[in-house]
Amino acid sequence: DGFEDNDQFYEGNVTIDRSEIDFTANFRLRFRSEASSSRDNLLIDDINFFGRREDITSKPSTSLVPTLSIMPTFVPSDSPSRIPTQSPFKTEEVTITFDDFEDGIGNYEAGPINAGLFDAENDEQHTPGGSSVLKIKGRKKTTDPDNAASFYHKQDHDVSSYLDVRVNFFFLSPSYDRGDSFVLEASSDSGQNWIEVERWTMDKDGFEDND
């Protein structure tokens, strides 16, 4: 059975850590549809890409405190000990890119066909905020499926200083059928090679997170 009447926005929330991919200065994200027909639409909105890194302002400071012996049998230390005077370092989250697509495609680039902006202002498929979203169609009739049914960062982003990165977004699939899926991918070499970090597949009860 199909899901032609699917009108529910889902929230995607994915964490990517260093064990999955190299964190380089040439990092990019890509959303790619694997729906079976060019009539199968996927709408995506409010993509927040941010990283978690060490907060240098919260690093423990050190003070030089001589180690003193209180018993004659103890030998004093030749050098002072460094004793932390604060708790271990904290982390902070930093926005790398954020796009709500109200003023254009922003930090992304759409594939040559089957992807682009969609104005939902007068449509029943209301967005979480605003009226413009990214739309990706299925890939059945495309000559270059990987690029055509996708959109991706058009510039590199330096994530080398982050402990991990996270992607938060909203998506709606008004015409996905059971078994249709889309993936989030990442590249550490300016888009020359991509690895899959998360996959969502339409099941009988809605979307399933497959990773």
C-alpha positions in Angstrom: 0.0 0.0 0.0 1.2 3.5 -0.8 1.5 6.6 1.4 0.0 9.2 -1.0 -1.8 11.0 1.9 1.3 11.3 4.1 1.2 14.8 5.4 3.2 14.6 8.6 6.5 16.5 9.2 9.2 14.4 10.8 12.3 15.7 12.6 15.6 14.3 11.7 18.5 14.5 14.2 21.8 12.9 13.4 25.1 13.0 15.2 28.3 12.3 13.2 31.5 11.5 15.1 35.1 11.1 14.2 34.9 7.3 14.1 32.7 7.5 11.0 34.6 9.9 8.8 37.7 12.1 8.8 36.9 15.6 10.2 38.8 17.8 7.7 38.6 21.4 6.4 36.8 20.0 3.2 33.6 18.7 4.8 30.3 18.7 3.1 26.8 17.2 3.6 24.4 15.8 1.0 20.8 14.7 1.1 19.9 12.2 -1.6 16.6 10.6 -2.6 16.3 6.9 -3.5 12.6 7.0 -4.2 11.6 4.9 -7.2 9.7 7.5 -9.3 10.2 11.1 -10.3 6.7 11.6 -8.9 7.8 10.8 -5.4 8.6 14.1 -3.7 10.5 14.8 -0.5 10.4 18.2 1.2 13.1 19.3 3.6 13.3 22.5 5.7 15.2 24.2 8.5 18.5 22.4 8.2 20.8 23.2 11.2 24.3 21.9 10.9 26.4 22.5 14.0 29.4 21.2 15.8 30.4 20.5 19.4 33.9 21.5 20.4 35.9 22.2 23.6 35.0 25.5 25.2 38.5 27.0 25.7 37.1 29.5 28.1 36.2 26.7 30.5 39.5 24.8 30.5 40.8 24.2 34.0 43.6 26.5 34.9 46.6 25.2 36.8 48.5 26.7 39.7 52.0 25.9 40.9 51.8 24.5 44.4 54.9 23.1 46.0 54.6 19.6 47.4 55.7 19.8 51.0 56.7 16.8 53.2 55.3 16.7 56.7 57.2 13.6 57.7 61.0 13.5 57.9 60.9 10.1 56.1 59.3 11.7 53.0 61.5 13.1 50.3 60.2 16.5 49.0 59.4 16.7 45.3 62.0 18.3 43.1 59.4 20.2 41.1 56.0 21.7 42.1 52.8 19.8 41.3 50.2 21.2 38.9 46.9 21.0 40.6 43.7 21.9 38.6 41.7 24.6 40.3 38.5 24.1 38.1 36.4 21.2 36.9 37.2 19.5 33.6 36.6 21.4 30.4 33.1 22.0 29.0 31.9 21.9 25.4 30.0 24.4 23.3 27.8 24.0 20.3 28.6 26.2 17.3 26.3 26.7 14.3 28.2 25.9 11.1 25.3 26.5 8.6 21.6 27.1 9.1 19.1 27.3 6.2 15.3 27.9 6.2 15.3 28.6 2.4 13.1 31.7 2.8 15.7 33.8 0.9 16.9 31.1 -1.6 18.8 27.9 -1.5 21.5 29.3 0.9 24.5 27.1 1.6 23.3 24.3 -0.7 23.3 23.4 -4.3 20.6 21.4 -6.0 21.2 18.6 -8.5 20.7 19.5 -12.2 17.2 18.0 -12.3 14.8 16.6 -9.8 15.7 19.0 -7.0 15.1 22.7 -6.2 13.1 25.2 -4.1 9.4 24.7 -3.6 6.9 27.4 -2.5 4.4 25.8 -0.2 2.7 29.1 0.9 -0.6 28.2 -1.0 -0.2 24.4 -0.6 -1.6 22.1 1.9 1.9 20.9 2.8 2.7 23.6 5.4 6.3 24.0 6.5 7.5 24.1 10.1 8.3 27.8 9.6 7.9 30.1 6.5 6.8 28.9 3.1 9.8 27.8 1.1 11.4 24.3 1.3 13.8 22.2 -0.6 12.1 19.5 -2.8 13.8 16.4 -4.1 12.0 14.1 -6.5 12.7 10.4 -7.1 15.4 9.4 -9.5 13.8 7.0 -12.0 14.2 9.2 -15.1 17.5 10.9 -14.3 20.7 10.2 -16.2 22.9 10.9 -13.2 20.9 9.7 -10.2 23.5 10.5 -7.5 23.6 14.2 -8.4 20.2 14.8 -9.9 18.1 13.5 -7.0 20.0 15.3 -4.4 21.2 18.6 -2.9 24.5 19.3 -1.1 26.7 21.8 0.4 28.2 24.0 -2.3 31.3 24.9 -0.3 33.6 23.2 2.1 33.3 23.6 5.8 36.2 23.2 8.3 35.1 20.7 11.0 38.6 19.7 12.1 38.3 21.4 15.5 35.0 19.7 16.5 34.5 16.6 18.7 31.4 15.7 16.7 28.9 17.4 14.4 25.1 17.3 14.3 22.4 17.8 11.6 18.9 18.7 12.6 16.1 19.2 10.0 12.4 18.6 9.2 11.1 16.5 6.3 7.8 15.6 4.7 7.2 12.9 2.0 3.7 13.6 0.5 4.0 10.9 -2.1 6.6 8.3 -0.9 5.5 4.7 -1.2 6.5 1.9 1.1 10.1 1.0 0.6 11.1 4.5 -0.7 14.0 6.0 1.2 16.4 8.9 1.3 19.9 9.2 2.9 22.1 11.8 4.5 25.7 11.5 3.4 29.0 13.2 4.3 32.2 13.9 2.4 35.6 14.9 3.8 37.2 15.6 0.4 35.0 18.3 -1.1 32.4 15.9 -2.4 34.7 13.6 -4.4 33.6 10.7 -2.2 30.5 10.2 0.0 29.7 7.9 2.9 26.2 7.2 4.1 25.6 8.3 7.7 21.8 7.8 8.0 18.9 6.4 6.0 15.2 6.8 6.4 12.8 4.4 4.7 9.0 4.6 4.4 7.4 1.6 6.2 3.8 0.6 6.9 3.7 2.9 10.0 5.6 5.8 8.5 9.3 6.5 8.3 11.9 4.2 9.9 15.3 5.3 10.9 17.6 2.5 9.6 20.9 3.4 11.2 
